[in-house]
Amino acid sequence: MTSIDPTVLPDPWQSLHQLLAAMNAEIEQVYVERGIKGVRPRFAYPLIRLAHTGPLTIRELAESLNRSHSAISQTIAAMRKEDLVTSEPGPDARTRRINLTERGRSLVPFLEAEWRATHATVAELDGEIPYAMTAVVEEVRRALEHRSMRERILHHLTEPPR
């Protein structure tokens, strides 16, 4: 090691991660207050989608939600532990079809209502702050289309001598 530990410097992502975690914790608190235990906000999207599409493989579900296979696989494992979904053999030996359990199906009407309420809340927040979160995210996306994160990192990267 030839330099100071870069992880002791302020992390520019920390406030965003903390904000998202706090917002998710409050959504989860809504679930708990409604007597819904073991459900996390990240479960809502796949549960609602499965209610509307019927059984899907993990790959199909991941593609339909624009999420990675790995992320959805981990989410499905957590949802299975909470008796929200089941899995059965898919069209070939490597795939599993994911389906809602009765418990999962029974939660969908509430999760759809919470989804709409959360979107209304984000719109409300966008109106209260000087720079709408949704607009900022779109501007960052556009900037990264112009010059990717990878290109920007490589521009600033100073590799240690070998």
N, C-alpha and C positions, 0 to 999 in steps of 0.2 A: 504494500500500500504506500502510495506516495502523496496522498492528499487527505484532506479532512473527510470524514464520513458525510457524504452528501445527504443522507437521510436525516441529519440533525437540522438541516435548513428547513424553513417553512415549506410545507407541501401545498402547492397551488390547487391541488385537487381536494384537499381535506375539507374545506368548507362546503363544497358541492356534495361530497360523500356524506358529510354530517347532515346536511339539509335533507337529502333524499332519505337517509336512514330515519331522521326525525319524522318526516312526512309519512313514511311507511309505518312507523311505530304508531302514529296517530290513527291511520287507517285500520291497523290491526286492533287498536283500542276500541274502535267502533264495532268491530266484529265481537270482541269480548263483551262489550256492553250489551250486545244483542244476544248473548249466550252462545256465540259461535266460537268454539274452542279449537285450537290446532290448525286454523286457517290463516295463511299469510297472504298479504296483498299480491304477491307474485303468482298465487294460485288462481286468481280470478280470471285472468286472460285465457289460460288453457281450459279451465272448467267451462267458461261461457262458450268458447269455441267448440268444445266437444259436445255441449248440449245442442248446438245448432248444426253440427256436421255429422254426429254419430261417431262411432269408433274410427280412430286414425292410428297409423303407426307413429312412432316418435318422430321419424323423419318428416312425415306428412304434417304432423302437428307443428314441428319446428319451422318448416317452410311456410305454413299458413300464418304463423305468428311473427315471421321474420326474426326468429331467434336461432341461436346455434343448437345443433343436435345435443351437444354436451350440456348446455344450460337446461334444455327441456328434459333431458334424461334425468338430471339431478332433481329438477322440480317434480317430475313424475314419481321418482323414488320417495320423495318427501310426502307427496300427496297420497301415495299408496299406504304409507305408514299411518296416515290420518283417515284411512278408509274412505277416500274421496274418489279413487279410481281403481280399476282392476286392469290387469294385462293378461292377454291370452295369445297363443301362438298366431303369428301373422301369416302372410302368403308364402313365406319361405322360413327356413330354420333360423335365420339371423334376425328376423323382425318380430316385434310384439305389437298387437293392436291394443290401444288404450281405450277404455270405456269408463263412463261414469258409474259409480255405485249409486245406490238409492240415496245415501247421504249426500253425495256430490250433487246429484240431480236436484235434491230438495233445496240446496243452497243457491242454485243458479238464479232464481227470481230476485233474491236479496242482493246477490253479487252484481246482477245487471243494474239494479237500482243504485247500488253504491258506486258502480262504474260511472253512471250518468251523473251522480252527485259529485264525484271527484272531478269529472271533466268540467262541470259547472263551477266548481271551486277554483280550478286552474284558470278558467276564463275570468272569474271574479278577481283573482290575484293579479292576472295580467292587466286588469283595469286599474289596479291600485298602485302599481309600481311604475317608476319612470321608464323602464325598459321591459316590455313584456317578455316573460321567460320563453314563450313559444317563438317570439320574433328573434330573440337572442340565439336560441338553438338553431333556427333556420339560417341566421347570418353566419354562425360558426360553420354550419354544414356547407354553405356556399363558399366561404373562404377556404375550406378544406378541399372543395372541388377544384378551386383555382390552383391551390398548392397543398398537396396532401400532408398529413401529419408526419408520415415517413420522410418526405422531402424536407420538411421543416426541422425534424430531429437531426437528419443527416447534415443539414446546414450548420447546426450548432454543435455537432458531435466532434469532440477532440479525443481521439483514441490514444490510450497510453502507448508509449514506445514498446516494441516487442523485444 
